[in-house]
Amino acid sequence: MALRFGANVSAAETEYGTVLLDERGGQYYELNPTATLVVKTLLAGGDEAEAVAAVTGEFDVDDTQARQDVAALVQQLRSSGLAE
């Protein structure tokens, strides 16, 4: 399922990944390069399977671990109110 950030979330890429700002509470979140790749894939309209394929293609991680990590990241982004 594709992902989009909430209206109150700003994102900025850095050399270390991506920084998210939740403007409602002023909290910052830092995404590492792997999480950044997942988020980019999902924001571009990809689904979780495509994000898993992107991760396994770019990083030394097996399919099972990548699936678990992608699902956990998406769940955390949604439960924190950063993503819809």
N, C-alpha and C positions, 0 to 999 in steps of 0.2 A: 504494500500500500504506500502510495506517495505520502510525502510529509511536507508540512509547511510550518514556518514559525508563526507564533502569535503576533498580533499587531504591535505589541509592546516589547518585542524582542529585536535587538539590533545585533548584527553579526559582523565581525571583521576578521579577515584572514591575517595571520602572522607567519613568520618563518617557522614557528613551532606548531602550527595547527590553526585553530579558530577560537576566537574569544566571543562569547555570547554575553549580552547585557540584558537582563530582565529589568526594564525601565520602571516597572511597577514598584519594585522593592530595592532597586539599585544593586542587585546581586550580579556578580560576574561569574561565568563558567568558562573553563578552558577545555577545549577538545583537542586531543592529541591527533597526529596525522591520520591514524586509522579511523578514528571517529569522524574526522573531517571528510575523509573519503566516503564514508557511509552516508553522512548528511548530504554531501554534494549529490550523490547518486539518487537519494530519495527526493531531494528538492527538485531534481531535474525530471521527476516523474517516474523514476524507477521504483521497483518494489523491493522487498527485503531479499528475495532470491538474487536479484541483480546486484544488490549491495554486498551480499555474501560473495558472489562471483568476483566483484571488484576487489574485495579484500584479499581473497585467496590468490588472485592474479598479481597483486601488488606486494603482498607481505607473506612471510614464511609462517603461515598458519593453516591448519587443516580445516576442511569443510565443516566438521562438527563444531569446533571451537568458534569458527567465524559465525555460524548460525546462532550460537548461544550469545555471542558478543553483540551481534547486530540486534537481536531481539531485546537484550537487556538495555542497550543504548536507546532504542526506540521507546521502550517502556519508561525509562528514566526521563527522557525528554517530554513525553506526554504527561506523566504523573507530576512533573514539576511545573507544568503549565507553559513550558517553553514552546511546545509544538502541538499541532492539532492533527 
